[in-house]
Amino acid sequence: MIENERDLIFKDIFLDDLIRLEDYKKQYNPQKARKLISDIYDFLLFTIAKMPFAFRLYEEGLKGITHRAVFKKEYVIYYDVYEHRIEFIRIHHTSQNPEDIFLIE
């Protein structure tokens, strides 16, 4: 998928995060779970992809991650911006400890 002349790359672990998020939310309300995932994709495509530098630099020093965006005050999205692509790396709920989330290469 290309937006603003950049390929949008969704890392496998990012997609796994979305599946886990949807599965968790689905236990309580399947319709809201689907809507949440749809809203997250809209945020990725129509907000982050259009203005990738509008969001806070991530200065924690994790390898390969330069930006962090917060969606609806509840979901933190980590991504990296390159000249010709944006890589979405992880997403997690704000109640989760990011140090536990980032056990990646």
LINNOR-V441091 format. One record per residue. N is the residue number from 1. RES is the residue in one small letter. SS is DSSP state (h for helix, s for strand, l for the rest). Layout:
n-><N	N>
res-><RES	RES>
ss-><SS	SS>
This chain:
n-><1	2	3	4	5	6	7	8	9	10	11	12	13	14	15	16	17	18	19	20	21	22	23	24	25	26	27	28	29	30	31	32	33	34	35	36	37	38	39	40	41	42	43	44	45	46	47	48	49	50	51	52	53	54	55	56	57	58	59	60	61	62	63	64	65	66	67	68	69	70	71	72	73	74	75	76	77	78	79	80	81	82	83	84	85	86	87	88	89	90	91	92	93	94	95	96	97	98	99	100	101	102	103	104	105>
res-><m	i	e	n	e	r	d	l	i	f	k	d	i	f	l	d	d	l	i	r	l	e	d	y	k	k	q	y	n	p	q	k	a	r	k	l	i	s	d	i	y	d	f	l	l	f	t	i	a	k	m	p	f	a	f	r	l	y	e	e	g	l	k	g	i	t	h	r	a	v	f	k	k	e	y	v	i	y	y	d	v	y	e	h	r	i	e	f	i	r	i	h	h	t	s	q	n	p	e	d	i	f	l	i	e>
ss-><l	s	s	l	l	s	s	s	s	s	l	h	h	h	h	h	h	h	h	h	h	h	h	h	h	h	l	l	l	h	h	h	h	h	h	h	h	h	h	h	h	h	h	h	h	h	h	h	l	l	l	h	h	h	l	l	s	l	l	l	l	l	l	l	l	l	s	s	s	s	s	l	l	l	s	s	s	s	s	s	s	l	l	l	s	s	s	s	s	s	s	s	s	l	l	l	l	h	h	h	h	l	l	l	l>
